[in-house]
């Protein structure tokens, strides 16, 4: 199959949504436990009527984590209906989670009132999926407007500004007996990298290859901190974890 380059939403519909939870390790609840521990360590804790928003919720690990920390309702936003349906299958309390099929760039002003949201998370490398770097400060402005005083923003993402070369551009994602996912990075310009995902699945006694590509933003951590501050948010934490993911925590004063 010839690789196609489209939007991140197209890419997930074509390839990744079906295998997304497998990519995380196969157990959403186990991932949710880790995410809840991270959020709690950053100081997030909710009570009934403390609204939280999960931008780019995927199959629900962050949404479940927020619900376990006491936030209710949790508005879970994603462009993939398949992933939203999967999330709903994991939710025990239907009133605690509100799935929204939509664009994270416009959802906050459309679905929330200013100053009413206790926490917004945008995790799992969702932010670099935005179509343009100019979308980032606009989204952060929506976040700042939506948050209550003392409300939290947590972002996890990969800083792709350092260009890899040669075979270092081939990155193994996960492998199991019946699936193998590798990504290849193609640096297009100073703001964008093209991610090529190559998925091999063992089907009817032979390996089948699926390939798809999409653009991803190269966001420098220092630049993102500056954009948060420009939006009126106080950055409390900005560091990389052991897997190379950047963790940014900001609070609305």
C-alpha positions, 0 to 999 in steps of 0.5 A: 500500500502506498503511504498517504499524507493527510490530516491527523484525523484522516490518519487515525481513521485510516490506520491508528484508531483500530490499534490505538489501545494496543499501542498504549499497551493494551490495557486502558485502565492500567494506563489510566492508573498511571495518568491519575498518579501523574495528575495527582502528583501535579496537584489535580483533584476534583469534586462533584461539579468540578468540570474537566475537559480532555482534549484529544481523549483517544480511547479514554485513559486521561478521561478515566484518570480525571474521573477517578480523581473526582472530576465530574463531568469530564468532557472528552473530545476527539475527532475519532468516533471509533475511539469515542465509542471505545471510551464509552465502553469503559465508562461505568458512570454514564453521567460522569463522562460526556463524549464530544466528537469535534475539533479541539480548536473550537470545542472549549468556547462552544461547549463551556462557559468562561471561568467554569472549567477546573482542569483541561488536559491535552495529553498523549502528544495531542497538541502537535497534531494541530494543523498549524503552529498558529493554532496553539496560542489560540487554543491556549487562549480558549483554555485560559478563558474556560478555566476557573481561577486556580484551574489547571492545564496539563499538556504532555507532548514530544519536542521534535525540534531536534532533528534526527538523522539517518537510521535514528529516524526509524522509531519502533513503537510497539510489537507483539506476536501479531502486530508491529508498528514502526514510525519514520520521521521526515523533517519537512521544515522548521515547524513540521515533521511528516510522521510515516506509520508502518503497521505490519499485522499477521493475517491468515498466515502472512504479514500484511503492511499498512502505511499512512502519513500525517504532519506533526508540529515541532513545538519547542518547550521554551516556546510553549512555555512562552505561549502559556504565559502570554495566555495568562497562565502560570507555568508550574512545571515543565520537564521531560519524563523518562520516556522523553515526553514533555510534561507541562503544568500551568495554573490560571492565577 
